[in-house]
């Protein structure tokens, strides 16, 4: 979840590496990224184009929908804002992954009418994942609504809801969050959650035969240093982890 952390310089990014090269460096070690900056506003076309240009061909970027749509307007009269954001994200072309629509913790099922009005305006050729944080959504009719619009119901390891995987389309979207602000430093692993990660992997097993893609993103608050957590999970599921020890800048650029 994000890649631009000052405390990653040293344990992940080489000292002295210009921040303009951070995304390219990250993309050589992991094959997907959840972009958090889009939550704070729709980026300039030049910014999105650069994300596309500096990453490998198979790399996927999953942007978060702006908070002005989900948190401030709460889906009311957001057609123009949504259209502008989606048009901007289309500049990612083949590298655009699922778009995350994250709702605030107080967005409850009492606002179902706004959601029912909003979902049909999402284009069918793009992928979307919705994250609910209010327990009132934890009902079968929520899954039915998601399935009707071919939208993923995000699975999250967080303090808001119980852990669950409810497939509603042909891909899964997992967010390993942990308690917000748990660690003052984000430069090393500070708690070992291997047992939790193994439980998630076991929970995924029954669904994989009907799933085309699984996106899994990790927050620094989960164990303290998300690049290491990513590699820990890759080992658990049988993927080769990538080296995260910083190399000398002269050997890269």
Beta strands, then each sheet from edge to edge (+ up, - down):
strand 1: 32-35
strand 2: 60-63
strand 3: 99-102
strand 4: 128-131
strand 5: 152-153
strand 6: 155-157
strand 7: 171-176
strand 8: 213-218
sheet 1: 1+ 2+
sheet 2: 3+ 4+ 5+
sheet 3: 6+ 7+ 8+
end
